[in-house]
């Protein structure tokens, strides 16, 4: 096992990385997402807290002041409680929406947009406690333990620091009215929250960097795996050659279908055949629609005769066009003059044939 791990020295291929992503195996840090959500939640609560407190106080005063005139029944208490919960929920809705949005953005920033249906499948293997115990005492287990201790230490340190700096103020604040005491406690909690959130976010960035390094390391490949994957992607050489053969045959059939639409076929006369199409109304430059040598050239000539396409013998032009121009391409400017002479000759021959 150790030798196998040591032999994984090759960087993972693009296919291996893509397969890992499809399976949901992507580096991420829950700590970074949690820290961002903590900071956003603290900001929103700081902004929304006066509204929530005001709604709660007004509702309680309004309902309790009515009890001298009404009976305090269980049903009445339920109605009051439901009204209070509904109003507090409405006031808290912006905070909840912001937390959901921040959590989504933080997750997308790490892993991108993806949906993994396999994560929703039932996996009875997850109920097996043995793999969980193995993960607990693995390297990642120790790293998670250290992270947990660090998070507790960070929050504890800032809580101690903020409370220590305000100890006298907090003790004397017990004599203040409830409004000022509440404001002081809220400000104290805010200072602990934002300082802790920043440090937890930095810890989350370090955690993400470690997770990405560990993820990349685990996806590394042996030299043999790289060869096997390359061979699998290339496929069977015989099958690949057969596929290329079928593609060439299909391209040749398409080429032969274009010969009857040609304006002229320039020949060698037996070794080369170049079919050129030119429509003055729709084309600016003549286009080579078919070309070939030997048997293919003979087939082009035969189809041209059957379709009534003129054959013009011009050895230098036929050979040069075959070497320079591919099927579907326009003829180069160097051939404009000579091809134009051939097209003019074909046009004159057609006119004479019509007069006859």
Backbone torsions as a table, in degrees:
resi	resn	phi	psi	omega
1	UNK	NA	-42.8	-179.9
2	UNK	-66.0	-38.5	179.9
3	UNK	-66.5	-37.1	-179.9
4	UNK	-64.6	-41.4	179.2
5	UNK	-66.0	-40.9	-178.4
6	UNK	-66.4	-28.6	-177.2
7	UNK	-79.4	-9.6	179.3
8	UNK	-82.7	79.4	-175.7
9	UNK	-104.9	-8.6	-175.3
10	UNK	-92.7	140.1	177.8
11	UNK	-63.5	144.8	-179.7
12	UNK	-63.4	142.6	179.9
13	UNK	-74.2	167.3	178.1
14	UNK	-61.7	-36.2	179.2
15	UNK	-66.5	-41.8	179.9
16	UNK	-65.0	-40.3	177.7
17	UNK	-65.4	-41.0	179.7
18	UNK	-66.1	-40.1	178.4
19	UNK	-63.7	-40.4	178.8
20	UNK	-63.4	-39.3	179.8
21	UNK	-66.0	-40.5	179.3
22	UNK	-61.4	-32.9	179.9
23	UNK	-84.0	0.2	-179.3
24	UNK	83.8	10.0	179.5
25	UNK	-86.9	87.7	-175.7
26	UNK	-133.9	138.2	178.7
27	UNK	-68.0	135.8	178.6
28	UNK	-155.3	163.9	177.6
29	UNK	-129.3	112.7	176.1
30	UNK	-67.5	-31.0	-178.8
31	UNK	-64.6	-41.4	179.7
32	UNK	-64.8	-43.8	178.2
33	UNK	-62.4	-43.1	179.8
34	UNK	-64.1	-38.1	-179.7
35	UNK	-67.1	-41.8	178.0
36	UNK	-63.9	-42.7	179.0
37	UNK	-64.7	-37.5	178.4
38	UNK	-62.3	-45.0	-179.7
39	UNK	-65.3	-45.2	179.7
40	UNK	-63.5	-40.4	178.8
41	UNK	-64.2	-39.8	179.0
42	UNK	-64.3	-41.5	179.1
43	UNK	-64.0	-45.5	-178.1
44	UNK	-66.5	-40.3	178.3
45	UNK	-64.9	-38.3	177.2
46	UNK	-59.7	-39.2	-179.1
47	UNK	-77.4	-35.7	-174.4
48	UNK	-91.8	-16.1	-173.5
49	UNK	-57.6	-46.2	178.5
50	UNK	-57.1	-38.9	179.4
51	UNK	-66.2	-43.7	-179.8
52	UNK	-63.6	-43.7	179.9
53	UNK	-64.1	-42.5	-179.2
54	UNK	-63.4	-43.5	179.4
55	UNK	-62.7	-45.6	-179.2
56	UNK	-62.4	-46.3	-178.1
57	UNK	-64.1	-46.9	-177.8
58	UNK	-63.6	-40.6	-179.9
59	UNK	-65.5	-42.6	-179.6
60	UNK	-65.5	-43.3	179.5
61	UNK	-63.6	-43.5	-178.4
62	UNK	-62.0	-43.8	-176.1
63	UNK	-78.4	-41.2	-178.3
64	UNK	-69.8	-30.0	179.3
65	UNK	-70.5	-15.7	-179.4
66	UNK	-87.1	-10.9	-173.8
67	UNK	-70.5	-26.0	173.7
68	UNK	-59.7	-22.7	-178.5
69	UNK	-101.9	-9.1	-178.8
70	UNK	-132.4	157.9	178.8
71	UNK	-77.3	140.8	177.3
72	UNK	-86.8	85.5	-178.9
73	UNK	-102.1	167.3	177.8
74	UNK	-63.3	-39.8	179.2
75	UNK	-63.0	-41.2	178.5
76	UNK	-64.4	-40.6	178.5
77	UNK	-64.6	-38.5	178.5
78	UNK	-63.4	-42.1	179.4
79	UNK	-63.0	-44.2	179.4
80	UNK	-62.2	-44.5	-178.2
81	UNK	-64.2	-42.4	179.5
82	UNK	-64.9	-40.5	177.1
83	UNK	-63.0	-41.3	179.6
84	UNK	-64.5	-45.0	179.9
85	UNK	-62.4	-41.6	-179.0
86	UNK	-63.8	-44.0	-178.1
87	UNK	-69.9	-39.4	177.3
88	UNK	-66.6	-37.5	178.2
89	UNK	-64.3	-41.0	178.1
90	UNK	-64.1	-40.5	178.5
91	UNK	-68.9	-30.6	-178.4
92	UNK	-87.1	-9.7	-176.3
93	UNK	-55.1	-44.7	178.4
94	UNK	-58.5	-39.4	179.3
95	UNK	-63.7	-43.3	-179.5
96	UNK	-65.1	-43.0	179.7
97	UNK	-63.7	-41.5	178.7
98	UNK	-63.7	-41.5	178.7
99	UNK	-62.3	-42.4	178.0
100	UNK	-63.0	-44.0	-179.0
101	UNK	-65.9	-44.0	179.7
102	UNK	-63.9	-42.8	177.9
103	UNK	-62.0	-40.0	178.8
104	UNK	-65.9	-44.9	-179.6
105	UNK	-63.7	-41.7	179.9
106	UNK	-64.2	-38.1	178.8
107	UNK	-69.5	-44.0	179.9
108	UNK	-64.3	-35.7	179.0
109	UNK	-61.7	-28.5	-178.5
110	UNK	-89.4	-43.1	-171.8
111	UNK	-115.6	-9.6	-176.6
112	UNK	79.8	-179.2	178.7
113	UNK	-82.2	122.5	179.3
114	UNK	-159.5	154.2	174.6
115	UNK	-132.2	126.2	-176.1
116	UNK	-116.5	95.2	-178.9
117	UNK	-62.4	-27.9	-178.1
118	UNK	-63.8	-24.0	179.6
119	UNK	-68.7	-21.1	-179.8
120	UNK	-89.5	-8.8	-178.9
121	UNK	-73.1	148.8	178.4
122	UNK	-73.0	124.3	179.0
123	UNK	-125.9	101.8	-177.8
124	UNK	-66.9	-19.2	179.2
125	UNK	-64.8	-21.5	179.2
126	UNK	-71.5	-18.2	178.8
127	UNK	-81.8	-10.0	-179.9
128	UNK	-74.5	120.2	-176.5
129	UNK	-73.6	-18.9	-175.6
130	UNK	-62.5	-49.2	177.0
131	UNK	-59.9	-35.3	178.1
132	UNK	-63.1	-40.8	177.4
133	UNK	-66.2	-37.4	178.7
134	UNK	-64.5	-42.1	177.9
135	UNK	-65.9	-33.2	-178.9
136	UNK	-61.7	-38.9	-177.3
137	UNK	-101.8	14.5	175.9
138	UNK	-86.1	-179.3	178.7
139	UNK	-61.4	-43.4	179.3
140	UNK	-64.3	-34.0	177.9
141	UNK	-62.8	-43.5	178.6
142	UNK	-66.9	-38.0	178.2
143	UNK	-63.2	-43.5	178.8
144	UNK	-63.8	-36.9	177.7
145	UNK	-63.6	-44.1	179.2
146	UNK	-64.3	-40.1	178.2
147	UNK	-62.4	-42.1	179.0
148	UNK	-61.5	-42.3	178.4
149	UNK	-64.6	-40.9	179.3
150	UNK	-64.1	-40.3	179.9
151	UNK	-64.1	-43.6	178.1
152	UNK	-63.7	-40.8	-179.6
153	UNK	-65.3	-39.9	-179.2
154	UNK	-64.1	-51.3	-179.4
155	UNK	-63.2	-41.2	179.0
156	UNK	-63.3	-39.8	-179.2
157	UNK	-64.2	-48.1	-178.2
158	UNK	-69.3	-34.6	176.4
159	UNK	-62.7	-44.2	179.0
160	UNK	-64.2	-43.8	-176.7
161	UNK	-63.8	-46.8	-178.1
162	UNK	-66.3	-45.2	-178.8
163	UNK	-67.6	-37.4	178.5
164	UNK	-62.7	-42.4	-179.9
165	UNK	-68.0	-25.1	-176.5
166	UNK	-112.1	18.0	-172.8
167	UNK	-58.5	-48.7	-177.7
168	UNK	-64.0	-43.1	-180.0
169	UNK	-61.9	-41.2	-178.4
170	UNK	-68.2	-39.6	-179.2
171	UNK	-66.4	-46.1	-179.5
172	UNK	-71.5	-20.3	-177.7
173	UNK	-70.0	-15.7	179.0
174	UNK	-61.7	-20.7	179.9
175	UNK	-87.7	-10.5	-177.9
176	UNK	-76.0	169.8	175.4
177	UNK	-72.8	165.2	-173.7
178	UNK	-63.4	-33.2	-179.3
179	UNK	-65.2	-47.4	179.8
180	UNK	-69.6	-36.4	177.6
181	UNK	-64.1	-43.1	178.3
182	UNK	-62.1	-41.5	179.1
183	UNK	-63.3	-40.2	179.8
184	UNK	-66.3	-43.1	179.3
185	UNK	-65.4	-39.8	178.8
186	UNK	-64.3	-42.2	178.8
187	UNK	-64.9	-36.4	177.5
188	UNK	-65.2	-46.0	178.7
189	UNK	-62.7	-38.7	178.5
190	UNK	-62.0	-44.1	179.3
191	UNK	-63.5	-38.9	176.7
192	UNK	-66.2	-41.1	-174.9
193	UNK	-67.0	-49.3	-174.5
194	UNK	-70.7	-34.8	177.6
195	UNK	-68.1	-43.1	178.9
196	UNK	-64.4	-39.4	-178.4
197	UNK	-62.2	-41.5	-179.8
198	UNK	-63.9	-46.2	-179.9
199	UNK	-67.0	-38.2	178.0
200	UNK	-66.8	-32.9	177.1
201	UNK	-66.9	-42.4	176.5
202	UNK	-62.3	-39.4	175.8
203	UNK	-64.2	-37.4	178.4
204	UNK	-65.4	-38.2	176.6
205	UNK	-62.7	-42.3	176.9
206	UNK	-64.1	-38.4	178.6
207	UNK	-65.1	-40.3	178.6
208	UNK	-64.9	-41.6	178.7
209	UNK	-62.1	-41.9	178.7
210	UNK	-65.5	-44.3	-179.2
211	UNK	-62.2	-39.6	179.4
212	UNK	-67.5	-40.8	177.6
213	UNK	-62.6	-45.4	-179.4
214	UNK	-65.7	-40.1	178.4
215	UNK	-62.5	-45.2	-179.6
216	UNK	-65.8	-39.4	-179.8
217	UNK	-63.5	-42.7	-178.8
218	UNK	-69.2	-22.9	180.0
219	UNK	-91.0	-2.1	179.3
220	UNK	-60.2	156.1	-173.0
221	UNK	-122.0	154.7	171.8
222	UNK	-80.8	164.6	178.1
223	UNK	-60.5	-36.5	-179.5
224	UNK	-67.6	-38.9	178.0
225	UNK	-63.3	-38.0	177.7
226	UNK	-63.5	-43.6	179.3
227	UNK	-64.6	-44.6	-178.6
228	UNK	-62.8	-40.5	-179.5
229	UNK	-67.8	-41.5	178.8
230	UNK	-63.1	-39.6	179.1
231	UNK	-66.1	-40.3	-179.8
232	UNK	-66.1	-37.8	-179.8
233	UNK	-71.6	-35.6	178.4
234	UNK	-70.0	-32.3	179.7
235	UNK	82.3	-179.7	179.0
236	UNK	-67.3	125.5	-179.5
237	UNK	-56.7	-38.1	-179.5
238	UNK	-66.8	-42.4	178.5
239	UNK	-65.7	-37.6	178.7
240	UNK	-65.5	-40.8	178.4
241	UNK	-65.4	-38.8	177.8
242	UNK	-64.9	-38.8	178.7
243	UNK	-64.6	-42.8	177.6
244	UNK	-62.8	-37.5	179.1
245	UNK	-63.3	-44.4	179.6
246	UNK	-64.3	-37.2	178.7
247	UNK	-65.7	-40.7	178.3
248	UNK	-64.4	-40.9	179.6
249	UNK	-64.7	-41.8	178.6
250	UNK	-64.0	-41.0	178.8
251	UNK	-64.8	-36.9	179.6
252	UNK	-67.9	-38.5	178.5
253	UNK	-64.5	-41.4	177.5
254	UNK	-62.9	-38.5	-179.9
255	UNK	-64.8	-42.7	-178.7
256	UNK	-66.2	-32.9	178.1
257	UNK	-66.8	-22.5	-178.9
258	UNK	-85.3	-13.9	-176.6
259	UNK	-62.2	-44.0	-179.7
260	UNK	-60.3	-22.7	178.4
261	UNK	-86.9	-1.0	-178.4
262	UNK	-69.8	154.6	177.2
263	UNK	-87.6	-35.1	-179.8
264	UNK	-157.0	152.0	173.9
265	UNK	-118.5	118.7	180.0
266	UNK	-93.0	127.8	-174.4
267	UNK	-120.1	172.1	-175.3
268	UNK	-94.5	-34.3	26.1
269	UNK	-102.2	-14.1	-172.8
270	UNK	-109.0	-29.5	-173.5
271	UNK	-89.7	-27.1	-176.7
272	UNK	-128.3	148.5	173.9
273	UNK	-148.3	126.2	-178.8
274	UNK	-125.5	116.3	178.7
275	UNK	-93.6	124.9	-177.6
276	UNK	-118.9	135.9	177.3
277	UNK	-115.2	135.6	176.6
278	UNK	-148.2	119.0	175.3
279	UNK	-116.4	112.8	-173.8
280	UNK	-59.8	-32.2	-175.6
281	UNK	-75.8	-27.6	-173.8
282	UNK	-119.2	-13.7	-175.6
283	UNK	-119.6	140.1	174.2
284	UNK	-89.5	-31.7	-175.7
285	UNK	-135.5	140.4	175.9
286	UNK	-60.3	148.3	-176.9
287	UNK	-123.1	139.2	174.6
288	UNK	-81.3	117.3	-177.8
289	UNK	-102.3	-15.6	178.0
290	UNK	-161.1	148.8	175.4
291	UNK	-156.5	156.7	178.7
292	UNK	-178.4	169.5	178.4
293	UNK	-124.4	156.8	174.2
294	UNK	52.6	-116.4	-174.7
295	UNK	-63.9	-38.8	178.2
296	UNK	-65.9	-40.3	178.0
297	UNK	-62.5	-40.7	178.3
298	UNK	-61.9	-41.8	-179.7
299	UNK	-65.0	-38.5	177.4
300	UNK	-62.9	-43.7	-180.0
301	UNK	-64.0	-41.4	-179.5
302	UNK	-62.9	-45.8	179.9
303	UNK	-64.4	-38.4	179.8
304	UNK	-63.7	-43.2	178.6
305	UNK	-61.8	-43.4	-179.6
306	UNK	-62.8	-35.0	-178.0
307	UNK	-89.3	-3.9	179.7
308	UNK	78.6	22.6	178.2
309	UNK	-83.3	129.0	-178.3
310	UNK	-62.4	142.8	174.5
311	UNK	-110.8	124.3	180.0
312	UNK	-118.8	126.6	-180.0
313	UNK	-88.2	124.0	176.2
314	UNK	-157.2	93.1	-172.9
315	UNK	-58.9	-52.6	-177.7
316	UNK	-59.5	-42.8	-177.5
317	UNK	-68.2	-42.0	-179.7
318	UNK	-61.7	-46.6	-179.3
319	UNK	-65.6	-42.2	-177.9
320	UNK	-67.3	-44.5	179.7
321	UNK	-64.0	-36.5	179.5
322	UNK	-62.4	-39.0	-178.2
323	UNK	-76.7	-33.5	-168.1
324	UNK	-95.9	-36.9	-169.7
325	UNK	-110.3	132.8	174.3
326	UNK	-90.6	165.9	-179.6
327	UNK	-64.7	133.3	179.9
328	UNK	90.6	-4.0	-178.7
329	UNK	-98.6	154.2	175.3
330	UNK	-76.7	152.2	178.8
331	UNK	-71.5	146.7	-179.8
332	UNK	-68.0	159.5	180.0
333	UNK	-57.9	-29.7	-178.6
334	UNK	-62.1	-20.9	-176.5
335	UNK	-102.7	1.6	-176.7
336	UNK	-56.9	-48.5	-173.1
337	UNK	-64.2	-50.4	-175.0
338	UNK	-68.2	-38.4	178.2
339	UNK	-68.9	-36.2	177.8
340	UNK	-62.1	-39.9	177.8
341	UNK	-61.7	-41.5	-180.0
342	UNK	-64.7	-43.1	-179.9
343	UNK	-65.5	-38.8	177.6
344	UNK	-63.6	-41.6	178.6
345	UNK	-62.9	-40.0	178.5
346	UNK	-64.9	-42.3	-179.8
347	UNK	-62.7	-43.3	178.6
348	UNK	-63.5	-40.6	178.8
349	UNK	-63.3	-38.3	178.7
350	UNK	-65.4	-40.2	179.0
351	UNK	-63.7	-42.4	179.5
352	UNK	-64.0	-38.7	179.8
353	UNK	-64.5	-37.1	179.1
354	UNK	-68.1	-37.9	179.0
355	UNK	-65.8	-38.0	-179.8
356	UNK	-68.9	NA	NA
